[in-house]
Amino acid sequence: MQLYLIRHAESENNARPGHLRVEDPSITTIGKMQAGHLAEWTKTLSADFLITSPFLRTIQTTQAVAGMNPMPVSVWHNVFERGGCYRGFGDDAREGGPGLGVTKIRELLPKATIDESIRDSGWWGRRRESDEDAVTRSKTVIQRLVSTFGSSGKHVVAIIHADFKRQLLLDMLEGIADARSFGPLRNTGITKVDFDGRRWRLDWLNSVSHLPAKLITGVE
């Protein structure tokens, strides 16, 4: 598979001070413009499959991309940002929110296939995920990608989150490159990795060539 790991467009949390973060923000006006440029770029890709996290900001980014590209879209329950859908700011913030329910997700992405574990009550609804659980989840997602697409050569787009994207890259590129040394993974930044049936290979990292300079955002 040829896998394009893409951070979502700028969210309200990205654009405000950390202490004002909310559990499931929408994308900003700048984020909508970024998503539009990303969608135009993906038109040249002829992608076979699009995966998105169930957070609102990834789904809104996916809406723009799917609107210009006739590819199957799936909402995977396990590609959410590290920590899950939690409230508050800082290391002591532990209270979880519910996340979007399946009915709301279907309103936003009516043609998407949605993991059955996402219910009307939401996809989260528990305390903040631990770092250890996030690492375990990354390995599970990689196994799911390999078992679903393997060495098929298919072009797979995954619209996810900066911290979880970095964790996936840490695991995929272990012994090849240390993703902890990569700079900020920008909003709608594109990282391409290829899987040949045995190992992962980094093709390019954090490309934002689809964006005008004034629309490049995203610190972590």
Backbone as ProteinMPNN parsed JSONL, in Angstrom:
{"seq_chain_A": "MQLYLIRHAESENNARPGHLRVEDPSITTIGKMQAGHLAEWTKTLSADFLITSPFLRTIQTTQAVAGMNPMPVSVWHNVFERGGCYRGFGDDAREGGPGLGVTKIRELLPKATIDESIRDSGWWGRRRESDEDAVTRSKTVIQRLVSTFGSSGKHVVAIIHADFKRQLLLDMLEGIADARSFGPLRNTGITKVDFDGRRWRLDWLNSVSHLPAKLITGVE", "coords_chain_A": {"N_chain_A": [[0.836, -1.2, 0.0], [0.331, 2.292, -0.565], [0.506, 4.755, 1.605], [-0.962, 7.664, 2.803], [-0.538, 9.756, 5.319], [-2.285, 12.165, 6.934], [-2.535, 15.16, 8.66], [-5.344, 16.684, 10.224], [-7.184, 19.668, 9.155], [-6.687, 23.065, 10.398], [-7.867, 23.382, 13.683], [-10.263, 24.763, 16.045], [-9.121, 24.483, 18.552], [-6.395, 24.428, 17.894], [-6.033, 27.063, 17.239], [-6.403, 28.606, 19.484], [-5.524, 29.583, 22.893], [-4.108, 27.023, 24.995], [-5.482, 26.597, 27.454], [-8.067, 27.098, 26.85], [-9.086, 25.05, 25.399], [-11.435, 22.755, 23.914], [-13.386, 19.72, 23.98], [-14.04, 18.565, 21.491], [-13.443, 20.144, 18.951], [-14.455, 22.21, 16.12], [-13.232, 22.865, 12.744], [-11.411, 25.83, 11.799], [-11.961, 28.99, 10.045], [-9.633, 29.371, 8.527], [-8.852, 26.72, 8.555], [-10.854, 25.582, 6.934], [-10.163, 26.637, 4.467], [-7.642, 25.468, 4.164], [-8.438, 22.773, 4.019], [-9.824, 22.829, 1.629], [-7.752, 23.321, -0.231], [-6.27, 21.0, 0.194], [-8.129, 19.105, -0.706], [-8.226, 19.752, -3.433], [-5.622, 19.007, -4.12], [-5.718, 16.223, -3.651], [-7.304, 15.389, -5.735], [-5.597, 14.894, -7.804], [-4.484, 12.533, -7.146], [-5.834, 10.083, -7.403], [-6.857, 8.346, -5.401], [-7.611, 5.29, -3.63], [-8.956, 4.736, -1.301], [-10.272, 6.167, 1.674], [-9.64, 6.967, 4.979], [-10.89, 8.064, 8.093], [-10.626, 9.65, 11.289], [-12.982, 9.686, 14.066], [-13.315, 12.206, 15.215], [-14.652, 15.569, 15.146], [-13.116, 17.511, 13.772], [-11.48, 16.051, 12.026], [-13.397, 14.766, 10.501], [-14.676, 16.951, 9.291], [-12.56, 17.883, 7.706], [-12.29, 15.653, 6.07], [-14.771, 15.747, 4.766], [-14.396, 17.813, 2.878], [-12.388, 16.709, 1.25], [-13.569, 14.276, 0.369], [-15.698, 15.306, -1.012], [-14.667, 16.077, -3.447], [-13.551, 13.839, -4.49], [-14.213, 10.696, -5.698], [-14.126, 8.284, -3.806], [-14.207, 5.369, -1.653], [-15.147, 5.939, 1.741], [-14.211, 5.505, 5.081], [-14.96, 5.507, 8.525], [-12.885, 4.995, 11.063], [-12.786, 3.687, 14.273], [-10.514, 3.69, 15.835], [-8.429, 5.454, 15.21], [-8.173, 7.869, 16.429], [-7.09, 10.939, 18.121], [-4.259, 10.931, 20.369], [-5.044, 10.278, 23.722], [-7.77, 10.5, 23.457], [-11.222, 11.596, 23.565], [-11.31, 14.044, 25.569], [-11.893, 16.283, 28.368], [-10.822, 19.565, 29.341], [-7.526, 20.864, 30.282], [-4.044, 20.199, 30.238], [-1.925, 17.912, 32.147], [-3.466, 16.892, 34.179], [-6.048, 16.755, 33.28], [-8.634, 14.648, 32.926], [-11.268, 13.854, 32.569], [-13.651, 12.378, 30.439], [-15.362, 13.026, 27.312], [-18.314, 12.298, 25.285], [-17.941, 12.187, 22.477], [-18.717, 12.27, 18.915], [-21.849, 10.884, 17.886], [-23.113, 8.037, 15.984], [-25.281, 8.756, 14.345], [-24.992, 11.535, 13.965], [-22.5, 11.544, 12.702], [-23.204, 10.242, 10.346], [-24.83, 12.184, 9.212], [-22.944, 14.074, 8.516], [-21.156, 12.667, 6.895], [-22.607, 11.057, 4.755], [-22.261, 8.835, 3.037], [-20.361, 7.247, 4.11], [-18.688, 4.343, 5.458], [-19.043, 3.185, 8.696], [-17.388, 2.259, 11.629], [-18.711, -0.368, 13.61], [-18.512, -0.164, 16.339], [-18.918, 2.446, 17.001], [-21.42, 4.196, 18.4], [-24.794, 5.544, 18.829], [-24.653, 6.942, 21.165], [-22.144, 7.957, 21.138], [-18.545, 7.774, 20.499], [-16.602, 7.608, 22.397], [-16.626, 8.428, 25.591], [-15.357, 7.783, 28.045], [-12.659, 7.856, 30.495], [-9.633, 9.824, 30.031], [-7.329, 8.561, 27.671], [-4.49, 6.572, 28.412], [-0.896, 7.001, 27.989], [0.358, 4.573, 27.538], [-1.732, 2.993, 26.57], [-2.233, 4.317, 24.196], [0.048, 3.751, 22.708], [-0.198, 0.974, 22.426], [-2.555, 0.949, 20.928], [-1.706, 2.165, 18.549], [-0.105, 0.143, 17.431], [-2.09, -1.727, 16.967], [-3.646, -0.42, 15.04], [-1.797, -0.288, 12.933], [-1.541, -3.026, 12.367], [-4.135, -3.454, 11.484], [-4.209, -1.876, 9.154], [-2.29, -3.228, 7.604], [-3.441, -5.801, 7.399], [-5.749, -5.153, 6.023], [-4.974, -3.82, 3.655], [-2.356, -4.544, 2.949], [0.279, -5.491, 0.749], [-0.846, -4.397, -1.501], [-0.528, -2.18, -3.116], [-2.365, -0.18, -3.274], [-3.603, 3.187, -3.069], [-3.951, 4.79, -0.153], [-5.579, 7.058, 1.874], [-5.325, 8.61, 4.989], [-6.883, 10.556, 7.265], [-5.956, 12.069, 10.06], [-4.457, 12.757, 13.226], [-1.997, 14.912, 14.787], [-0.357, 14.005, 17.04], [-1.0, 11.274, 17.199], [-0.358, 10.474, 14.64], [2.411, 10.85, 14.728], [3.047, 8.843, 16.566], [2.299, 6.544, 15.121], [4.218, 6.716, 13.067], [6.552, 6.44, 14.572], [6.341, 3.736, 15.263], [6.068, 2.44, 12.763], [8.451, 3.111, 11.475], [10.475, 2.186, 13.049], [13.809, 1.693, 13.91], [14.585, 2.747, 11.529], [14.012, 5.519, 11.24], [13.651, 8.152, 13.627], [10.772, 9.305, 14.745], [10.352, 11.092, 16.756], [12.127, 13.097, 16.455], [11.256, 14.581, 14.37], [10.053, 17.685, 13.047], [7.345, 20.062, 13.77], [4.22, 18.626, 12.9], [2.378, 19.662, 10.401], [-0.836, 21.322, 9.932], [-2.974, 19.707, 7.74], [-0.69, 18.667, 6.634], [1.157, 16.345, 4.694], [2.308, 13.094, 4.92], [3.977, 10.466, 3.415], [4.084, 6.997, 3.412], [5.246, 3.797, 2.437], [4.266, 0.382, 2.08], [5.616, -2.753, 1.561], [4.863, -5.325, 1.965], [6.584, -6.472, 3.711], [8.038, -4.488, 5.091], [7.964, -1.032, 6.199], [8.459, 2.018, 4.428], [9.664, 5.283, 4.429], [8.536, 7.758, 2.333], [7.922, 10.545, 1.746], [7.887, 13.457, 3.909], [5.654, 15.334, 5.83], [4.653, 17.203, 3.922], [3.647, 20.346, 2.723], [3.156, 21.523, 0.345], [0.88, 21.943, -1.079], [-0.357, 24.097, 0.009], [-0.801, 27.677, 0.197], [1.709, 29.918, 1.448], [0.755, 31.552, 3.542], [-1.2, 30.049, 4.694], [-0.083, 28.019, 6.13], [-0.078, 26.299, 9.014], [0.106, 25.083, 12.405], [1.332, 23.934, 15.23], [2.655, 21.866, 17.837]], "CA_chain_A": [[0.0, 0.0, 0.0], [0.926, 3.619, -0.476], [-0.311, 5.341, 2.667], [-0.796, 9.097, 2.998], [-0.971, 10.142, 6.659], [-2.544, 13.598, 6.823], [-3.118, 15.816, 9.826], [-6.55, 17.461, 9.938], [-7.073, 21.12, 8.999], [-6.596, 23.796, 11.661], [-9.061, 23.343, 14.528], [-10.403, 25.861, 17.009], [-8.132, 24.286, 19.613], [-5.083, 24.828, 17.374], [-5.984, 28.517, 17.073], [-6.646, 29.309, 20.748], [-4.641, 29.136, 23.984], [-4.393, 25.677, 25.463], [-6.436, 26.509, 28.562], [-9.424, 27.282, 26.316], [-9.421, 23.913, 24.536], [-12.682, 22.021, 24.123], [-13.134, 18.299, 23.758], [-14.226, 18.135, 20.107], [-13.618, 21.407, 18.225], [-14.586, 22.24, 14.669], [-12.121, 23.542, 12.097], [-11.541, 27.275, 11.694], [-12.059, 29.515, 8.675], [-8.373, 28.988, 7.879], [-8.916, 25.274, 8.365], [-11.696, 25.288, 5.773], [-9.369, 26.94, 3.275], [-6.639, 24.403, 4.065], [-9.111, 21.559, 3.563], [-10.109, 23.016, 0.213], [-6.503, 23.114, -0.98], [-5.966, 19.574, 0.296], [-9.054, 18.397, -1.593], [-7.754, 19.967, -4.806], [-4.423, 18.187, -4.313], [-6.055, 14.801, -3.705], [-7.891, 15.101, -7.045], [-4.52, 14.41, -8.681], [-3.908, 11.331, -6.545], [-6.592, 8.872, -7.747], [-6.806, 7.486, -4.213], [-8.542, 4.165, -3.628], [-9.655, 4.558, -0.024], [-10.047, 7.259, 2.623], [-9.943, 6.645, 6.376], [-10.908, 9.24, 8.957], [-10.915, 9.574, 12.715], [-14.344, 10.142, 14.356], [-13.39, 13.57, 15.732], [-15.302, 16.516, 14.244], [-12.152, 18.213, 12.924], [-11.051, 15.168, 10.947], [-14.549, 14.526, 9.638], [-14.864, 18.141, 8.464], [-11.497, 17.85, 6.694], [-12.661, 14.574, 5.161], [-15.876, 16.215, 3.935], [-13.861, 18.572, 1.747], [-11.663, 15.797, 0.367], [-14.516, 13.337, -0.23], [-16.559, 16.043, -1.924], [-13.999, 16.232, -4.748], [-12.905, 12.59, -4.857], [-15.16, 9.579, -5.581], [-13.489, 7.102, -3.231], [-14.867, 4.901, -0.432], [-14.725, 6.59, 2.989], [-14.507, 4.734, 6.291], [-14.656, 6.098, 9.827], [-12.304, 3.984, 11.944], [-12.927, 4.121, 15.669], [-9.269, 3.613, 16.602], [-7.376, 6.346, 14.713], [-8.37, 9.158, 17.093], [-5.905, 11.559, 18.714], [-3.81, 10.409, 21.659], [-5.809, 10.796, 24.854], [-9.206, 10.357, 23.246], [-12.076, 12.788, 23.636], [-11.317, 14.4, 26.985], [-12.162, 17.678, 28.696], [-9.843, 20.241, 30.169], [-6.192, 21.167, 29.761], [-2.936, 19.807, 31.103], [-1.779, 16.496, 32.481], [-4.483, 16.462, 35.139], [-7.361, 16.678, 32.623], [-8.919, 13.214, 32.774], [-12.689, 13.579, 32.315], [-13.934, 12.124, 29.032], [-16.626, 13.385, 26.685], [-18.85, 11.176, 24.509], [-17.612, 12.173, 21.058], [-19.869, 12.263, 18.014], [-22.581, 9.643, 17.713], [-23.16, 7.546, 14.615], [-26.271, 9.51, 13.568], [-24.381, 12.804, 13.585], [-21.455, 11.267, 11.72], [-23.867, 9.952, 9.06], [-25.281, 13.46, 8.655], [-21.776, 14.759, 7.959], [-20.562, 11.801, 5.865], [-23.714, 10.115, 4.536], [-21.891, 7.643, 2.271], [-19.227, 6.579, 4.761], [-18.814, 3.141, 6.278], [-18.679, 3.59, 10.051], [-17.151, 1.108, 12.506], [-19.888, -0.701, 14.41], [-18.295, 0.195, 17.742], [-19.357, 3.836, 17.19], [-22.857, 4.12, 18.654], [-25.484, 6.833, 18.902], [-24.216, 7.618, 22.39], [-20.801, 8.494, 20.917], [-17.486, 6.787, 20.269], [-15.635, 7.628, 23.496], [-17.391, 8.27, 26.818], [-14.602, 7.245, 29.174], [-11.598, 8.75, 30.92], [-8.553, 10.068, 29.086], [-6.483, 7.423, 27.335], [-3.11, 6.631, 28.906], [0.133, 6.915, 26.956], [0.598, 3.157, 27.254], [-2.827, 2.511, 25.718], [-2.068, 4.916, 22.868], [1.099, 2.98, 22.025], [-0.816, -0.302, 22.058], [-3.535, 1.227, 19.862], [-0.955, 2.403, 17.326], [0.279, -1.151, 16.862], [-3.321, -2.351, 16.486], [-4.01, 0.26, 13.79], [-0.856, -0.734, 11.902], [-1.953, -4.379, 12.008], [-5.373, -3.342, 10.706], [-3.829, -1.378, 7.834], [-1.588, -4.295, 6.882], [-4.372, -6.888, 7.079], [-6.76, -4.661, 5.086], [-4.425, -3.395, 2.366], [-1.134, -5.294, 2.687], [1.175, -5.01, -0.305], [-1.719, -4.264, -2.67], [-0.188, -1.021, -3.929], [-3.454, 0.793, -3.268], [-3.365, 4.502, -2.489], [-4.84, 4.925, 1.0], [-5.469, 8.339, 2.565], [-5.819, 8.575, 6.367], [-6.93, 11.892, 7.859], [-5.874, 11.762, 11.489], [-4.051, 13.796, 14.169], [-0.541, 15.064, 14.857], [0.313, 13.15, 18.032], [-1.16, 9.862, 16.843], [0.44, 10.289, 13.423], [3.802, 10.686, 15.152], [3.181, 7.524, 17.178], [2.3, 5.567, 14.032], [5.51, 6.784, 12.392], [7.536, 5.834, 15.467], [6.227, 2.281, 15.187], [6.303, 1.991, 11.393], [9.835, 3.378, 11.042], [11.403, 1.779, 14.111], [15.073, 1.232, 13.375], [14.87, 3.458, 10.279], [14.005, 6.951, 11.566], [13.029, 8.432, 14.918], [9.759, 10.338, 14.514], [10.395, 12.098, 17.824], [13.006, 14.187, 16.028], [10.622, 15.338, 13.297], [9.492, 18.961, 13.474], [5.879, 20.082, 13.893], [3.451, 18.024, 11.814], [1.512, 20.796, 10.091], [-2.232, 21.086, 9.556], [-3.09, 19.118, 6.391], [0.599, 18.176, 6.165], [1.045, 14.998, 4.126], [3.459, 12.207, 5.029], [3.711, 9.249, 2.644], [4.862, 5.798, 3.722], [4.888, 2.671, 1.573], [4.424, -0.939, 2.686], [5.862, -3.7, 0.47], [4.54, -6.675, 2.427], [7.536, -6.832, 4.762], [8.456, -3.357, 5.911], [7.526, 0.307, 5.835], [9.494, 2.921, 3.93], [9.251, 6.685, 4.382], [8.71, 8.345, 1.001], [8.145, 11.959, 2.042], [7.48, 13.838, 5.258], [5.08, 16.615, 6.251], [4.585, 18.124, 2.788], [2.565, 21.339, 2.693], [3.306, 22.217, -0.929], [-0.452, 22.259, -1.6], [-0.862, 25.276, 0.718], [-0.099, 28.946, 0.149], [2.514, 30.109, 2.665], [-0.024, 32.181, 4.603], [-2.113, 29.067, 5.279], [0.662, 26.958, 6.813], [-0.258, 26.402, 10.465], [0.188, 23.823, 13.128], [2.381, 23.594, 16.185], [2.172, 20.795, 18.71]], "C_chain_A": [[0.865, 1.241, 0.0], [0.01, 4.439, 0.426], [0.048, 6.805, 2.867], [-1.393, 9.467, 4.354], [-1.072, 11.665, 6.699], [-3.143, 14.116, 8.129], [-4.337, 16.631, 9.375], [-6.239, 18.941, 9.733], [-7.101, 21.802, 10.373], [-7.926, 23.756, 12.416], [-9.109, 24.564, 15.436], [-9.404, 25.712, 18.15], [-6.732, 24.685, 19.16], [-4.918, 26.335, 17.388], [-6.177, 29.298, 18.371], [-5.659, 28.836, 21.813], [-5.08, 27.78, 24.527], [-5.456, 25.601, 26.541], [-7.876, 26.717, 28.11], [-9.854, 26.117, 25.426], [-10.768, 23.309, 24.899], [-12.474, 20.59, 23.644], [-13.237, 17.872, 22.289], [-14.472, 19.354, 19.222], [-13.848, 21.203, 16.732], [-13.332, 22.866, 14.065], [-12.439, 25.032, 11.945], [-11.788, 27.695, 10.239], [-10.797, 29.2, 7.89], [-8.362, 27.492, 7.599], [-9.762, 24.877, 7.158], [-10.95, 25.577, 4.48], [-8.285, 25.875, 3.074], [-7.261, 23.117, 3.508], [-9.455, 21.646, 2.081], [-8.893, 22.794, -0.66], [-6.095, 21.643, -0.95], [-6.848, 18.775, -0.654], [-8.635, 18.548, -3.054], [-6.534, 19.104, -5.089], [-4.794, 16.713, -4.466], [-6.747, 14.427, -5.009], [-6.851, 14.537, -8.0], [-4.0, 13.038, -8.257], [-4.55, 10.038, -7.026], [-6.534, 7.865, -6.603], [-7.894, 6.419, -4.267], [-9.413, 4.12, -2.386], [-9.303, 5.712, 0.897], [-10.525, 6.836, 4.006], [-9.953, 7.939, 7.168], [-11.168, 8.853, 10.402], [-12.35, 10.083, 12.963], [-14.444, 11.517, 14.993], [-13.992, 14.5, 14.68], [-14.296, 17.148, 13.285], [-11.622, 17.345, 11.782], [-12.2, 14.91, 9.979], [-14.809, 15.735, 8.737], [-13.782, 18.241, 7.388], [-11.814, 16.8, 5.637], [-13.811, 14.983, 4.247], [-15.368, 16.935, 2.693], [-13.184, 17.648, 0.743], [-12.629, 14.865, -0.363], [-15.435, 14.033, -1.23], [-15.98, 16.203, -3.309], [-13.418, 14.926, -5.264], [-13.855, 11.414, -4.645], [-14.496, 8.306, -5.075], [-14.276, 6.654, -1.996], [-14.278, 5.577, 0.806], [-15.127, 5.708, 4.157], [-14.101, 5.522, 7.522], [-14.175, 4.972, 10.728], [-12.323, 4.51, 13.379], [-11.583, 4.294, 16.363], [-8.134, 4.474, 16.055], [-7.526, 7.755, 15.296], [-7.063, 9.671, 17.706], [-5.54, 10.91, 20.046], [-4.583, 11.07, 22.784], [-7.302, 10.596, 24.709], [-9.926, 11.682, 23.365], [-12.226, 13.192, 25.105], [-11.475, 15.904, 27.171], [-11.032, 18.261, 29.527], [-8.482, 20.343, 29.511], [-5.137, 20.714, 30.755], [-2.973, 18.341, 31.468], [-2.854, 15.991, 33.423], [-5.874, 16.355, 34.532], [-7.652, 15.226, 32.282], [-10.354, 12.92, 32.371], [-12.946, 13.427, 30.816], [-15.272, 12.67, 28.59], [-17.092, 12.244, 25.796], [-18.306, 11.059, 23.095], [-18.874, 12.106, 20.213], [-20.524, 10.887, 17.966], [-22.713, 9.278, 16.246], [-24.161, 8.323, 13.761], [-25.697, 10.833, 13.084], [-23.29, 12.59, 12.537], [-22.069, 10.978, 10.356], [-24.412, 11.217, 8.418], [-24.134, 14.172, 7.94], [-21.149, 13.988, 6.802], [-21.572, 10.704, 5.51], [-23.331, 8.828, 3.805], [-20.789, 6.825, 2.94], [-19.636, 5.26, 5.403], [-18.264, 3.482, 7.661], [-18.499, 2.34, 10.906], [-18.341, 0.889, 13.437], [-19.734, -0.33, 15.882], [-18.692, 1.639, 18.041], [-20.876, 3.834, 17.263], [-23.488, 5.504, 18.67], [-25.061, 7.631, 20.132], [-22.815, 8.22, 22.247], [-19.78, 7.384, 20.761], [-16.482, 6.721, 21.416], [-16.331, 7.383, 24.828], [-16.666, 7.596, 27.961], [-13.476, 8.212, 29.508], [-10.496, 8.832, 29.867], [-7.692, 8.826, 28.895], [-5.082, 7.619, 27.899], [-2.136, 6.563, 27.741], [0.39, 5.463, 26.57], [-0.483, 2.594, 26.332], [-2.719, 3.086, 24.306], [-1.018, 4.162, 22.058], [0.54, 1.641, 21.561], [-1.781, -0.117, 20.892], [-2.827, 1.475, 18.528], [-0.58, 1.085, 16.656], [-0.937, -1.885, 16.301], [-3.76, -1.738, 15.155], [-3.087, -0.181, 12.655], [-1.21, -2.142, 11.434], [-3.214, -4.347, 11.148], [-5.085, -2.846, 9.286], [-3.197, -2.486, 6.996], [-2.563, -5.396, 6.482], [-5.419, -6.451, 6.056], [-6.181, -4.412, 3.706], [-3.134, -4.092, 1.971], [-0.237, -4.656, 1.646], [0.422, -4.796, -1.612], [-1.307, -3.147, -3.612], [-1.258, 0.039, -3.97], [-3.017, 2.095, -2.609], [-4.403, 4.734, -1.394], [-4.552, 6.25, 1.693], [-6.056, 8.176, 3.965], [-5.726, 9.974, 6.95], [-7.051, 11.715, 9.364], [-5.344, 12.977, 12.248], [-2.542, 13.78, 14.357], [0.11, 14.062, 15.813], [0.171, 11.674, 17.681], [-0.411, 9.538, 15.558], [1.905, 10.063, 13.79], [4.017, 9.303, 15.779], [3.18, 6.424, 16.114], [3.658, 5.539, 13.329], [6.624, 6.215, 13.261], [7.538, 4.32, 15.322], [6.535, 1.757, 13.788], [7.78, 2.059, 11.014], [10.86, 3.005, 12.101], [12.662, 1.171, 13.498], [15.476, 1.907, 12.077], [15.002, 4.957, 10.532], [13.259, 7.14, 12.876], [12.063, 9.603, 14.756], [9.721, 11.379, 15.618], [11.256, 13.288, 17.446], [12.42, 14.997, 14.878], [10.08, 16.646, 13.856], [7.982, 18.897, 13.574], [5.206, 19.477, 12.662], [2.292, 18.97, 11.501], [0.076, 20.378, 9.774], [-2.323, 20.797, 8.066], [-1.74, 18.729, 5.804], [0.506, 16.699, 5.787], [2.364, 14.255, 4.295], [3.112, 10.908, 4.312], [4.662, 8.143, 3.083], [4.344, 4.657, 2.849], [5.143, 1.357, 2.313], [4.533, -1.972, 1.57], [5.531, -5.142, 0.833], [5.449, -7.149, 3.535], [7.868, -5.663, 5.683], [7.889, -2.061, 5.354], [8.722, 1.12, 5.359], [8.93, 4.339, 3.884], [9.56, 7.245, 2.996], [8.885, 9.859, 1.103], [7.453, 12.337, 3.339], [6.875, 15.234, 5.29], [5.015, 17.648, 5.117], [3.384, 19.061, 2.92], [2.639, 22.143, 1.388], [1.963, 22.563, -1.562], [-1.025, 23.543, -1.0], [-0.098, 26.54, 0.338], [0.618, 29.183, 1.482], [1.691, 30.662, 3.816], [-1.005, 31.215, 5.271], [-1.389, 27.925, 5.986], [0.582, 27.205, 8.316], [0.028, 25.054, 11.094], [1.44, 23.666, 13.939], [1.79, 22.56, 17.118], [2.593, 21.062, 20.141]], "O_chain_A": [[1.988, 1.236, 0.503], [-1.116, 4.772, 0.055], [1.212, 7.147, 3.073], [-2.614, 9.487, 4.514], [-0.077, 12.368, 6.522], [-4.128, 13.578, 8.634], [-4.349, 17.194, 8.28], [-5.159, 19.41, 10.093], [-7.485, 21.196, 11.373], [-8.978, 24.059, 11.853], [-8.13, 25.297, 15.576], [-8.894, 26.709, 18.661], [-5.959, 25.223, 19.952], [-3.804, 26.84, 17.529], [-6.119, 30.527, 18.361], [-5.025, 27.794, 21.646], [-6.263, 27.44, 24.519], [-6.25, 24.66, 26.563], [-8.806, 26.533, 28.896], [-10.89, 26.199, 24.766], [-11.185, 23.349, 26.056], [-11.485, 20.295, 22.974], [-12.584, 16.91, 21.885], [-15.601, 19.575, 18.786], [-13.489, 20.173, 16.162], [-12.464, 23.345, 14.795], [-13.603, 25.432, 11.963], [-11.818, 26.863, 9.333], [-10.869, 28.808, 6.726], [-7.918, 27.052, 6.538], [-9.419, 23.937, 6.441], [-11.089, 24.84, 3.504], [-8.041, 25.436, 1.951], [-6.685, 22.461, 2.64], [-9.385, 20.649, 1.363], [-8.982, 22.154, -1.708], [-5.629, 21.104, -1.953], [-6.367, 17.866, -1.331], [-8.684, 17.587, -3.822], [-6.417, 18.53, -6.172], [-4.24, 16.026, -5.324], [-6.777, 13.248, -5.362], [-7.191, 13.781, -8.911], [-3.164, 12.451, -8.945], [-3.89, 8.999, -7.058], [-6.209, 6.694, -6.801], [-8.951, 6.615, -4.866], [-10.493, 3.53, -2.408], [-8.166, 6.183, 0.901], [-11.664, 6.403, 4.18], [-9.117, 8.815, 6.943], [-11.839, 7.863, 10.691], [-12.876, 10.837, 12.145], [-15.55, 11.968, 15.291], [-13.864, 14.26, 13.479], [-14.594, 17.304, 12.101], [-11.347, 17.85, 10.694], [-11.991, 14.844, 8.768], [-15.125, 15.574, 7.559], [-14.074, 18.648, 6.263], [-11.626, 17.037, 4.444], [-13.828, 14.608, 3.075], [-15.853, 16.695, 1.587], [-13.378, 17.783, -0.465], [-12.521, 14.685, -1.576], [-15.896, 13.412, -2.188], [-16.723, 16.442, -4.261], [-12.851, 14.894, -6.356], [-14.264, 11.159, -3.512], [-14.324, 7.352, -5.834], [-14.941, 7.472, -1.36], [-13.065, 5.764, 0.905], [-16.255, 5.219, 4.214], [-13.032, 6.13, 7.559], [-14.953, 4.099, 11.112], [-11.92, 5.642, 13.646], [-11.509, 4.979, 17.383], [-6.977, 4.244, 16.407], [-7.05, 8.724, 14.704], [-6.072, 8.947, 17.797], [-6.406, 10.403, 20.759], [-4.755, 12.289, 22.794], [-8.026, 10.528, 25.703], [-9.319, 12.75, 23.279], [-13.142, 12.745, 25.794], [-11.224, 16.69, 26.257], [-10.378, 17.564, 30.303], [-8.298, 19.966, 28.354], [-5.318, 20.832, 31.966], [-3.919, 17.623, 31.145], [-3.128, 14.791, 33.466], [-6.799, 15.903, 35.208], [-6.98, 14.641, 31.432], [-10.635, 11.829, 31.874], [-12.507, 14.257, 30.02], [-16.208, 12.768, 29.385], [-16.333, 11.302, 25.569], [-18.215, 9.954, 22.559], [-19.97, 11.909, 20.737], [-19.846, 9.861, 18.0], [-22.457, 10.101, 15.367], [-23.919, 8.53, 12.572], [-25.891, 11.212, 11.929], [-23.173, 13.369, 11.591], [-21.54, 11.405, 9.329], [-24.451, 11.312, 7.191], [-24.328, 14.792, 6.894], [-20.667, 14.587, 5.841], [-21.41, 9.554, 5.919], [-24.023, 7.821, 3.948], [-20.338, 5.82, 2.389], [-20.777, 5.086, 5.832], [-17.156, 4.004, 7.784], [-19.36, 1.459, 10.909], [-18.903, 1.84, 13.981], [-20.73, -0.198, 16.593], [-18.793, 2.022, 19.207], [-21.544, 3.504, 16.284], [-22.795, 6.513, 18.54], [-25.111, 8.861, 20.127], [-22.353, 8.922, 23.147], [-20.106, 6.202, 20.876], [-15.598, 5.864, 21.408], [-16.603, 6.231, 25.167], [-17.289, 6.907, 28.768], [-13.349, 9.264, 28.881], [-10.434, 8.022, 28.942], [-7.371, 8.128, 29.857], [-4.549, 8.728, 27.861], [-2.491, 6.129, 26.646], [0.615, 5.162, 25.398], [-0.191, 1.815, 25.425], [-3.072, 2.42, 23.333], [-1.184, 3.961, 20.855], [0.78, 1.223, 20.428], [-1.816, -0.936, 19.974], [-3.31, 1.033, 17.485], [-0.727, 0.939, 15.442], [-0.839, -2.579, 15.29], [-4.195, -2.452, 14.251], [-3.547, -0.42, 11.539], [-1.181, -2.422, 10.235], [-3.345, -5.12, 10.199], [-5.664, -3.352, 8.324], [-3.53, -2.658, 5.824], [-2.52, -5.878, 5.35], [-5.926, -7.281, 5.301], [-6.805, -4.744, 2.697], [-2.841, -4.22, 0.782], [-0.017, -3.445, 1.651], [0.973, -4.987, -2.696], [-1.688, -3.154, -4.782], [-1.087, 1.062, -4.633], [-2.176, 2.103, -1.71], [-5.595, 4.859, -1.678], [-3.41, 6.529, 2.057], [-7.164, 7.66, 4.115], [-4.634, 10.518, 7.113], [-8.081, 11.281, 9.881], [-5.735, 14.107, 11.953], [-1.887, 12.765, 14.12], [1.033, 13.347, 15.422], [1.117, 10.904, 17.847], [0.116, 8.435, 15.411], [2.562, 9.186, 13.228], [5.047, 8.669, 15.55], [3.968, 5.481, 16.194], [4.186, 4.467, 13.031], [7.543, 5.576, 12.748], [8.596, 3.694, 15.264], [7.198, 0.729, 13.649], [8.295, 1.182, 10.321], [12.0, 3.467, 12.049], [12.591, 0.256, 12.677], [16.574, 1.678, 11.571], [15.968, 5.589, 10.102], [12.344, 6.381, 13.195], [12.486, 10.754, 14.643], [9.124, 12.441, 15.444], [11.137, 14.362, 18.036], [13.012, 15.989, 14.453], [9.688, 16.704, 15.021], [7.394, 17.82, 13.477], [5.576, 19.779, 11.528], [1.333, 19.056, 12.269], [-0.187, 19.235, 9.399], [-1.812, 21.553, 7.24], [-1.642, 18.484, 4.602], [-0.142, 15.909, 6.473], [3.413, 14.732, 3.862], [2.067, 10.314, 4.575], [5.879, 8.326, 3.123], [3.149, 4.57, 2.565], [6.105, 1.234, 3.071], [3.644, -2.063, 0.723], [5.876, -6.069, 0.1], [5.134, -8.116, 4.229], [7.966, -5.825, 6.9], [7.41, -1.993, 4.222], [9.846, 0.934, 5.826], [7.84, 4.561, 3.357], [10.705, 7.209, 2.543], [9.873, 10.404, 0.611], [6.555, 11.639, 3.809], [7.492, 16.198, 4.839], [5.29, 18.829, 5.333], [2.264, 18.629, 3.19], [2.232, 23.304, 1.343], [1.903, 23.383, -2.479], [-2.064, 24.026, -1.45], [1.121, 26.494, 0.173], [0.175, 28.697, 2.523], [1.909, 30.275, 4.964], [-1.577, 31.541, 6.311], [-2.028, 26.957, 6.4], [1.109, 28.195, 8.824], [0.171, 24.036, 10.415], [2.493, 23.308, 13.411], [0.572, 22.395, 17.186], [2.282, 20.272, 21.033]]}, "name": "protein", "num_of_chains": 1, "seq": "MQLYLIRHAESENNARPGHLRVEDPSITTIGKMQAGHLAEWTKTLSADFLITSPFLRTIQTTQAVAGMNPMPVSVWHNVFERGGCYRGFGDDAREGGPGLGVTKIRELLPKATIDESIRDSGWWGRRRESDEDAVTRSKTVIQRLVSTFGSSGKHVVAIIHADFKRQLLLDMLEGIADARSFGPLRNTGITKVDFDGRRWRLDWLNSVSHLPAKLITGVE"}
